[in-house]
Amino acid sequence: MAATPDIARLYDEHAASLFAFLLNLLRQEADTFDVMQDLFFKLGRRPALLRGVRDERAFLLRLAHNAAIDLIRRQETRQRNYDQLARQSLALFAEGADPDEQVFREKLAEALGELPSDQRAVVHLKLWEKLTFDAIAEILEIPLNTAASRYRYGLDKLRARLRPIYDEIK
Amino acid sequence: MNSEFEKRLQDQPMREVPSDWRARILETASSLEKAVSPLRSDRSGKSRPRTARRAVPTAEGAITDALPWWRQWLWPCPRAWAGLAAAWILILGMDLAAGKGPARPADVRTALSRQELRELRQQQQMLAELIFAGETAEAEPPKAVPSPRSERSGNQAAV
């Protein structure tokens, strides 16, 4: 049976963002697949979920974030391993043709993995989704100031961690 | 520097979604039946590719959402519920085998009336004994109880 056109459209328009966000949060491709599959399955079964939604992307990112947090909480036995997994090198970014650029991306992925997941979520939404703190606060269901401070702390850590290679490449 | 650094980070392109995910995700999203069938085949114990096998709990979770609340409640641990039911059946069987079935109201009533009857008879018997003892006491004249002091003094005088 073919998927309904609306679900296909939603996938084509938002899957890339959801994938990057979930992969950055969960740090595991298999878990990312699970959450995305579950998300689109629910959307297919309950099309009314999107009724009246102003910003589809923000809404889907919010659903994805909640699902990711649920998954992490459910897998309590694996929870301790998440920090370890997060620190491992992950193919989070596209492969770069330039070796220096590739090294920078790998280091960036590692540095992101060292951030607490709440800071990582804010940094991701700010940098790669280019969302405002208002939108981020709404998606993550946190106060605006919390979103801003998490971003500032996260970015400071990234800068400190990547300064040597960043200065070298620059 | 911060804005320059931020710009640098923003320029790093994220990885694209694996190409085969689209078909798999949309196929699952399209029908509940297709989500149920891999779940059933998984229980047969056949080996499956890693990602496909990992997708099964998600499908299972999605299925439970579609079920009534009481089935959602029972769904996560059917073996535990089956074990609990078996334990209750075992306890009931042992209870019946021991011959200690629950007391019926009629038996209770009979037992009570027998006990009451026994008590009534005892009361009647005690009453009869009391009455009989009273009659015999009235028939006999009362014995003279001598005063100890006067008796003693009389005896002494005689000696």
Interface residues (C-beta under 8 A of the other chain):
Chain A: M1 A2 A3 T4 I7 A8 Y11 D12 A15 A16 F19 A20 L23 E29 A30 D31 F33 D34 V35 M36 Q37 D38 F40 F41 K42 L43 G44 R45 A91 L92 F93 A94 F104 R105 L108 L127 W128 K130 L155 L158 R159 Y166
Chain B: M1 N2 F5 E6 R8 L9 Q10 Q12 P13 M14 R15 E16 V17 P18 W21 R22 R24 I25 L26 E27 T28 A29 S30 S31 L32 K34 A35 R50 T51 R54 A55 P57 T58 A59 G61 A62 D65 A66
